[in-house]
Amino acid sequence: MTTTLAPSAIDAALEAVREAVGLPAGSRIVAAMSGGVDSTVTAALLARAGYDVVGVTLQLYDHGAAIQKKGACCAGQDIHDARTAAEAIGIPHYVLDYESRFRDQVIEEFADAYLRGETPIPCVRCNQTVKFRDLLDVARDLGAVAMATGHYVRRADGAAGPELQRAADPAKDQSYFLFATTAEQLDFLRFPLGGMSKPQVRAIAAELGLTAADKPDSQDICFVPEGKYHTVIDRIRPQGALPGDVVHMDGRVMGRHEGVTRYTIGQRRGLNIGGGDPLYVTRIDAAARQVIVGPREALLTTALTLKEVNWLGGETLESACAASRPVLARVRSTREPVAGRLGRVDGEICVVLDVLEEGVAPGQACALYAPESPDRVLGGGFIASAVRHGG
């Protein structure tokens, strides 16, 4: 049964939106519409709150069978749903063909990362490039003073400018995926749903008569059919399926594999190396086409280095590293941040962890938060390497 809201609750939601946006009524705002309930409610509430809303949807990939899957963000049905929602809300709507950009900046980078033996996180790359760089330029061209999305994250005004903060609903918080949002982008972005829970958003959609109210959330990676990512990689980078050896950390050859792109750090299943003590993937040597395995304790990590670091702290990144600034490091979206300190070793930004983390994988993201204000995002980077416990 769908929860309904009293008129006062809708009014409260509108007031929360006005506070989150912080712009006068009548201001033009581009609403990024994926066709899902979150972005649809965002556009609807902005329009009800008195803003001049323009809906924009990105066509990110071929509408044929190549990589489209049901329930995926920006697939054919979702574009239709976004267009229908815009008509119901009464706002103009544009569909932009970003197929080539998405392929170049997200899909091919995804495949290349696996070929390097990394475990990529394409949702971050998509937000970093296609959505929060290219689409922001379009929003400005349309005369907008801000762009709003349905992400569950908050934007707050701080002493040194806008700050990025975790969502009020910890179960839906998406700050981990938005660590690469720059200060300049944050100045232009708005996140009206950051103070709401998912049940509230669905109830608002139902109360407003939006057909997206009961639409399921998209799952997994949008361009990967049935979660089988190697089918995408094999098609565009077939060399990833070249066989090689599964090698124990002590040098013993344990068996053969069917391509390094089939494996990720921490994986246990699918190794095909027989019985004995449980073994896990501890490293991938893509150049030698080797999958290295070892005991679980070999996955324990004491420190990690970061590349492509984005910094949103009040001080400069250099001064933060020089002062060994305390941070909370989040190495998986499903894990809570753990305490550590920023630093620089041999020219690389590093995070020394106060507690051991397991299965830290190159290519994944490490989002950083402020210990003195744990909801505040300080930025983060992509994991370049991990220092293993005892190694």
Secondary structure, 3 states (H helix, E strand, C coil): CCCCCCHHHHHHHHHHHHHHHCCCCCCEEEEECCCCHHHHHHHHHHHHCCCEEEEEEEECCCCCCCCCCCCCCCCHHHHHHHHHHHHHHCCCEEEEECHHHHHHHHHHHHHHHHHCCCCCCHHHHHHHHHHHHHHHHHHHHCCCCEEECCCCEEEEEECCEEEEEECCCCCCCCHHHHCCCCHHHHHHEECCCCCCCHHHHHHHHHHCCCHHHHCCCCCCCCCCHHHCHHHHHHHHCHHHHCCEEEEECCCCEEEEECCHHHCCCCCCCCCCCCCCCCCEEEEEECCCCEEEEECHHHHEEEEEEEEEEEECCCCCHHHHHHCCCEEEEECCCCCCCEEEEEEEECCEEEEEEEEEEECCCCCCEEEEEECCEEEEEEEEEEEEEEEECCC
